Amino acid sequence: MSTLTFSIRVVDDEGDPVSNEDVYVVMSGILGGPSQTGNTDEDGWAEFEFIAKRFYGVAHVRGEEHEIIADDGDTFSITV
């Protein structure tokens, strides 16, 4: 099985990065899949790594769910 890495950037409504924000991602699965929590850096980025060919799941930021379908190297932006 291959390793997949993707990144999520959290920004405010003006497009400025949000640092020190918890981002919780969970892979979809019958019994719930693997999960990780990341914390955004000063540029608003959190990076995640899973052993999978493709990530299907959700990202949780400030109590809101955002569907994520990721291939290796993908990046996403979430506005809070």
N, C-alpha and C positions, 0 to 999 in steps of 0.2 A: 504494500500500500504506500502511496506517495504522501509527502507532506505538503500541505497547502497553507499559504500565508496570505492574509489580507489585512487591510488597515481601515480604520474608521476615524474620520475627522469630525469633531464636534465644534460647531460655530454658533455664534449668536445671530440674531435676526439682521444684524448689519454685516455679517460675513466675517466677523473677527473671531479668532480661535478662542476656545474655552479650555483653559488648563485645569488640571486637577479634578476632572470630571470622571466619575465611575461609569464604565460601559460594561454591561453584562451581556454576553452572547451565549446562546444555547442552540445546539444543533437539533433539528427536528428528528423525532424518532418515535417508535411505538410506545416506549416507556420513558420518553424524554432522552435526549442525547447528551453527549459530553458538553460541558460548559466551561467558560473562562470569564474572569473579570479582569478588565484592563483599566488603567488610569491614564487620562490624556496628559501628554507632555505640554511644554510651554507653547507649542505650535498647534495644539488641539488634537494631536494624533495618538491613537491607541492601536497597537498591533496584536494580531491574534494568529495562532498557529494550531492547526488540527491535522491529524492523520486521516486524510480523505482525498478523493479525487475532486469533489465539489462540496461546498458548504451550503446546506439548505437550513435556514433557521431564522431566528430573530435576535435583534439587538435591543436591549432595554437601556434607555437613557431617561433619567428623571421620571420614571414611572410610565413612560410611553414605549410601545413596541414598534419596531421598524423591521419589516421583512428584509432578509438578506439572502441573496443567492450569489455565492462568490466562487470564482475560479482563482487559481494561484496568481498572486500579484495584484488582485483587484483592490480598488480604493472606493470608499463611500464617504459621503458627507451627510451629517445629521444636524439640522438646525434646532436649537433649543430656545 
